């Protein structure tokens, strides 16, 4: 997806562990991405099971300014783990995931 398409998904609303809206905690935890950093590699994971009718379709990372650094489109048969290279000079990243049924969820901002 393009940066514009990802921004349009975010414009519909973003949920997170810190700001779950009216989602139950279990749903938010299952949909919220988690970032693990190793050097300049960011590994984004979600404990969300994939099914044909309920799928994480996109995972992406942005810097603090909202610039999309990397993204991946997933099929229902794909694992909900993605590895991204973080560009040199990036101070922090936020991961996002889009679920076809429940919308966009964000990780906390992670300092590099």
LINKALIN-V255103 format. One record per pair of residues at least 24 apart in sequence whose ideal C-beta (glycine too) atoms are under 7 Angstrom apart, sorted by sequence separation. I is the first residue (numbers start at 1). J is the second residue. D is the distance in Angstrom with one decimal. If there is no record, write none. Layout:
i: <I:I>
j: <J:J>
d: <D:D>
This chain:
i: <52:56:69:51:33:50:86:50:63:64:50:64:63:50:63:62:48:61:62:61:46:61:62:45:45:59:60:44:43:44:59:58:43:44:58:56:57:41:42:56:56:57:41:42:40:55:64:40:54:54:42:44:46:48:6:6:1:35:35:6:33:33:33:3:6:31:31:1:31:1:33:35:32:34:37:31:33:27:32:35:37:28:10:15:9:16:13:14:15:16:18:12:13:12:14:10:9>
j: <76:80:93:76:59:76:112:77:90:91:78:92:92:80:93:93:80:93:94:94:80:95:96:80:81:95:96:81:81:82:97:97:83:84:98:97:98:83:84:98:99:100:85:86:85:100:109:86:100:101:93:95:97:99:58:60:58:93:95:68:95:96:97:68:71:97:99:71:102:73:105:107:105:107:110:105:107:102:107:110:112:105:96:103:98:105:103:104:105:106:108:103:104:104:106:104:104>
d: <5.0:5.0:6.8:6.1:6.5:4.7:6.3:6.9:5.3:6.4:6.7:5.0:6.8:6.5:6.2:6.8:5.1:4.8:5.4:6.9:4.2:5.2:6.9:6.7:4.7:6.9:5.3:7.0:6.7:5.0:5.1:7.0:5.1:6.9:4.3:5.2:5.3:5.9:4.9:6.9:5.5:5.4:6.2:5.3:6.0:5.4:6.6:4.7:6.9:5.4:5.8:4.4:5.5:7.0:6.9:5.8:5.8:6.4:5.0:5.8:3.9:6.7:4.7:4.3:6.4:6.4:5.5:6.1:5.9:6.2:6.6:5.3:4.7:6.1:6.5:4.3:4.6:6.9:6.3:4.6:6.5:7.0:6.9:6.6:5.2:6.2:6.0:5.0:5.1:4.6:6.8:6.2:6.8:6.9:5.1:5.5:5.2>
